[in-house]
C-alpha cells in the first residue's frame, strides 16, 4: 500500500488526501474522480470546509475497487454499485469474476504491472496505462515533468513504467501490446511538448539523432531530443531505422556538430556503420569538418568501436552534446 494511504490507515485523525494526490496515486484523471463522485456517489466521506474533497484511506480503498472493476470491463455505473457493495461486510466478487448481462465472462483486462518500490507517480502512470486511460496518462506525464524536471521524470517515472510494460509483455504473450503502444505514444507526445518550450539558441552546433538501420526503438532518443530542446540546443531527430545513405545526406545538408547513433539490440549495432559515419565530411573545400559521433543504447555493450564515446545515460549524453554544441 502506498505510504500516504498507510499513514491514513495508521492514524485516522490525519487529514485525508486531496483529489489531485489521489488521482496521481491511482493513475486516473482528477476530472474522472469528480465525475464518479457526482454521478455514482463514489466520493469522500467528508469535505474540507464543506466543499473541498478530502479522501480517507477507506475512500481510497473504495476507489481502488472501482478501478479494478472498470479495468475488468464492467461499465462505470455497474462498477460503482458493485464497489459500494464491496464496502459492506459481505465481500463482492473479484473483478476478474465479473460476468456481463448475457452471462458470459467479461474480457479480462491486464493485471497490475510489476513496478515494485517506485515513486507514487510511477505506480499511478502504470495503472493509467493498464486501463488505457489516455487523459490520465497525459496529465500524469505532464505533472511528473513539471514537478521533477525532464531528466528526473524520465529516469524515475517514465523509464520504470516502460520497463514494467516490457517485462509484462514478455511474460504475458500479446495481452500487453496495446498497453505498450498507447503508453509509448503518450510518452512521445509528452516529450515533444516539453521540448517545444524554448527556441534554439543562435550559434550553437546542431546535434543529429538517429537510430541505426534496422532499429525501431526511438523513445530514449526522443527523451534526448527533448532535453536538448529544453536547453535551447538545436537538434534534428530522424527517428527509427535511418538508412546510411540518408544519414550521409543529412550530415552534408545540416553540418552537425555531433551525431548520436542509437542501437537497442546487438543485432542493430555496427562498428562498420560508426566508422562510415565518422568519415563523413561537410563544408567547403579547404575547411572540411567531421562530426563527433556518439553511440548510445544497450546494443553497443561489448562491441564498442575503438575510442567510441558511449554515454551511460541521458544525463551524460546531454552534458556531452551540450559541450560539443557550444564549442
C-alpha atoms as one frame of an Amber mdcrd trajectory, in Angstrom:
protein
   0.000   0.000   0.000   1.190   3.487  -0.744   2.938   5.356   2.095   0.291
   8.084   2.147  -2.515   5.543   2.429  -0.594   3.655   5.104  -0.334   6.859
   7.133  -4.072   7.441   6.832  -4.748   3.855   7.885  -2.488   4.036  10.931
  -3.796   7.403  12.068  -7.402   8.155  11.016  -7.050  11.598  12.595  -4.664
  12.626   9.834  -6.431  14.765   7.233  -7.399  12.995   4.022  -5.663  13.343
   0.660  -6.633  15.904  -1.946  -8.275  14.847  -5.189  -5.069  15.595  -7.107
  -2.978  13.412  -4.782  -5.453  10.525  -5.053  -5.541  10.885  -8.842  -1.751
  10.568  -9.002  -1.856   7.585  -6.659  -4.459   5.672  -8.659  -3.473   6.812
 -12.152  -6.778   8.434 -13.016  -7.612  11.967 -14.052  -8.902  14.279 -11.284
 -11.895  15.013 -13.507 -12.696  11.285 -13.503 -12.779  11.205  -9.690 -15.043
  14.237  -9.568 -17.318  12.647 -12.172 -17.544   9.403 -10.182 -18.406  11.417
  -7.097 -21.171  13.408  -8.823 -22.666  10.593 -10.886 -22.283   7.479  -8.763
 -21.649   8.597  -5.186 -18.079   7.235  -5.197 -16.754  10.185  -3.242 -15.105
  11.161   0.016 -16.980  10.753   3.268 -16.098  14.287   4.327 -15.148  17.587
   2.710 -12.789  20.255   3.959 -14.814  23.348   4.794 -17.855  21.597   3.389
 -16.605  21.882  -0.214 -13.079  20.601  -0.892 -12.826  16.834  -1.202 -10.515
  15.076   1.287 -10.136  11.346   0.697  -9.545   8.952   3.614  -7.959   5.503
   3.476 -11.423   3.929   3.317 -12.403   6.247   0.473  -9.271   5.278  -1.455
  -9.896   1.572  -0.970 -13.366   2.128  -2.433 -11.812   3.891  -5.423  -9.311
   1.042  -5.866 -12.231  -1.380  -6.034 -13.960   0.859  -8.589 -10.790   0.992
 -10.715 -10.373  -2.788 -10.539 -13.929  -3.377 -11.710 -13.709  -0.936 -14.611
 -10.347  -2.475 -15.567 -12.106  -5.831 -15.823 -14.637  -4.469 -18.297 -17.559
  -3.505 -16.053 -19.442  -0.333 -17.095 -18.811   2.553 -14.645 -22.366   2.711
 -13.309 -22.405  -1.010 -12.512 -18.859  -0.840 -11.172 -19.908   1.914  -8.777
 -22.819  -0.170  -7.445 -20.539  -3.167  -7.005 -17.842  -1.090  -5.314 -20.351
   0.315  -2.836 -21.488  -3.235  -2.089 -17.835  -4.112  -1.544 -17.733  -1.569
   1.276 -20.313  -3.650   3.141 -19.369  -6.670   5.327 -20.317  -9.077   2.511
 -17.317  -9.257   0.114 -18.099  -8.819  -3.602 -16.958 -10.972  -6.445 -13.446
 -10.289  -7.671 -13.229  -8.091 -10.787 -11.952 -10.946 -12.915 -15.022 -12.984
 -11.930 -17.452 -10.369 -13.226 -19.968 -11.583 -15.784 -21.908  -9.411 -18.198
 -25.684  -9.433 -18.573 -25.500 -12.241 -21.131 -23.894 -14.468 -18.503 -20.536
 -14.564 -20.287 -17.294 -13.627 -18.570 -16.141 -10.106 -19.415 -12.922  -9.771
 -21.352 -10.020  -9.833 -18.906  -8.093  -6.584 -18.643  -4.369  -6.904 -17.878
  -3.433  -7.026 -14.221  -1.097  -4.729 -12.347   2.335  -4.021 -13.772   5.440
  -5.159 -11.827   6.501  -1.689 -10.681   7.846  -2.671  -7.265   9.091   0.090
  -4.954   8.818   3.124  -7.182   7.598   6.691  -6.983   3.886   7.181  -6.460
   3.695   8.839  -9.902   5.220   5.722 -11.458   2.575   3.472  -9.956  -0.165
   5.871 -10.974   1.114   6.010 -14.553   1.265   2.218 -14.658  -2.350   1.945
 -13.519  -3.450   4.505 -16.096  -1.575   2.621 -18.817  -3.220  -0.689 -17.929
  -6.639   0.984 -18.053  -5.751   2.608 -21.418  -6.735   5.932 -19.856  -5.253
   8.427 -22.329  -6.337  11.561 -20.477  -4.880  10.376 -17.177  -1.576   9.424
 -18.811  -1.248  12.892 -20.342  -1.963  14.573 -17.010   0.377  12.321 -15.037
   3.259  12.664 -17.516   2.929  16.444 -17.663   2.756  16.674 -13.866   5.850
  14.479 -13.409   7.907  16.504 -15.894   6.790  19.772 -14.323   7.470  18.590
 -10.775  10.785  16.774 -11.204  12.142  18.144 -14.477  12.561  16.164 -17.663
  15.686  14.252 -16.644  14.418  13.044 -13.263  10.942  12.314 -14.635  12.451
  10.190 -17.401  14.695   8.218 -15.073  12.388   7.770 -12.068   8.876   7.725
 -13.539   8.789   7.121 -17.284  11.560   4.544 -17.721  10.471   2.288 -14.818
   6.931   2.228 -16.182   8.092   1.468 -19.723  10.329  -1.310 -18.424   7.462
  -2.765 -16.404   5.284  -2.856 -19.517   8.098  -4.531 -21.442   8.634  -7.179
 -18.777   4.922  -7.902 -18.568   4.630  -8.070 -22.352   7.439 -10.653 -22.476
   5.684 -12.915 -19.961   2.038 -12.387 -20.909   2.071 -13.087 -24.628   0.301
 -10.399 -26.611  -2.051  -9.161 -23.892   0.030  -6.074 -23.162   0.900  -4.895
 -26.664  -1.928  -2.356 -26.655  -0.744  -1.043 -23.266   2.828  -0.659 -24.508
   1.803   1.056 -27.735  -0.534   3.544 -26.092   1.878   4.372 -23.274   4.739
   4.851 -25.756   2.620   7.204 -27.845   1.722   9.354 -24.850   5.298   9.396
 -23.577   6.417  10.541 -27.026   3.759  13.266 -27.047   4.767  14.461 -23.570
   8.426  14.631 -24.585   7.618  16.685 -27.658   5.548  19.108 -25.633   8.401
  19.508 -23.160  10.899  20.124 -25.976   8.862  22.881 -27.604   9.035  25.259
 -24.646  12.225  27.090 -25.660  13.504  28.318 -29.045  17.029  27.251 -30.154
  19.941  29.462 -29.141  21.655  31.025 -32.158  25.226  29.961 -32.817  25.013
  26.510 -31.218  26.006  23.432 -33.190  23.310  21.020 -34.320  23.030  17.509
 -32.891  21.717  14.847 -35.265  19.935  11.914 -33.585  19.107   8.690 -35.407
  18.515   5.021 -34.815  20.807   2.683 -36.674  19.420   0.904 -39.768  17.008
  -1.802 -38.619  16.465  -0.221 -35.182  12.912   0.892 -34.335  13.140   1.864
 -30.641  13.130   5.660 -30.506  11.857   6.787 -27.092  15.290   7.185 -25.482
  16.381   9.343 -28.420  13.171  11.331 -28.119  13.992  11.995 -24.459  17.459
  13.149 -25.512  15.960  15.416 -28.177  13.580  16.895 -25.596  16.422  17.502
 -23.158  18.454  19.310 -25.802  15.407  21.323 -26.805  14.834  22.445 -23.226
  18.398  23.773 -23.151  17.859  25.692 -26.366  20.288  23.469 -28.281  19.336
  22.772 -31.912  18.582  19.153 -32.740  17.455  17.118 -35.732  15.622  13.958
 -34.726  15.445  11.406 -37.569  13.920   8.595 -35.554  13.805   4.919 -36.427
  15.933   2.960 -38.877  17.618   5.758 -40.810  19.394   4.313 -43.889  23.111
   5.039 -44.118  22.762   6.946 -47.391  20.067   9.165 -45.852  22.291   9.740
 -42.833  25.159  10.848 -45.061  22.883  13.251 -46.935  21.536  14.664 -43.665
  25.071  15.287 -42.382  26.109  17.125 -45.527  22.963  19.253 -45.513  22.913
  20.173 -41.811  26.618  20.181 -40.895  26.044  18.827 -37.368  28.477  19.215
 -34.512  27.570  15.738 -33.260  25.709  12.593 -34.285  24.145  10.088 -31.887
  23.550   6.551 -33.169  21.100   4.549 -31.059  21.043   0.744 -31.012  18.699
  -1.102 -28.665  19.974  -4.581 -29.538  23.302  -6.076 -30.542  21.891  -7.036
 -33.917  21.454  -3.364 -34.897  24.800  -2.092 -33.556  27.502  -1.957 -36.213
  31.144  -0.887 -35.874  31.370  -0.515 -39.634  28.481   1.946 -39.535  30.250
   4.084 -36.920  33.438   4.152 -38.987  31.489   5.168 -42.076  29.633   7.957
 -40.294  32.835   9.229 -38.680  34.372   9.579 -42.156  31.593  11.828 -43.494
  32.859  15.331 -44.238  30.946  18.531 -44.788  31.766  22.132 -45.514  33.646
  23.995 -48.266  36.911  22.814 -49.774  39.869  23.580 -47.573  37.677  23.806
 -44.468  36.156  20.360 -44.279  34.789  19.203 -40.934  33.649  15.934 -39.444
  31.015  15.482 -36.741  31.697  13.929 -33.360  29.966  10.536 -33.273  28.459
   9.150 -30.073  26.972   5.668 -29.778  24.105   5.140 -27.343  21.873   2.315
 -26.205  22.367  -1.165 -24.734  23.050  -2.689 -28.146  26.628  -1.377 -28.110
  27.577  -3.206 -24.913  30.559  -5.458 -25.544  31.130  -4.257 -29.097  32.099
  -0.610 -28.841  34.234   0.712 -31.674  37.780   1.700 -30.592  37.744   5.112
 -28.948  33.962   5.430 -29.244  32.142   7.843 -26.977  29.361   5.932 -25.245
  27.275   7.962 -22.756  25.997   5.803 -19.926  22.644   7.550 -19.688  20.524
  10.547 -20.564  22.306  12.960 -18.206  25.771  12.085 -19.533  24.575  12.311
 -23.145  23.028  15.743 -22.527  26.225  17.027 -20.920  28.409  15.697 -23.728
  26.239  17.115 -26.511  25.876  20.470 -24.764  29.653  20.786 -24.514  30.123
  19.839 -28.180  27.313  22.099 -29.365  28.666  25.162 -27.557  32.244  24.911
 -28.789
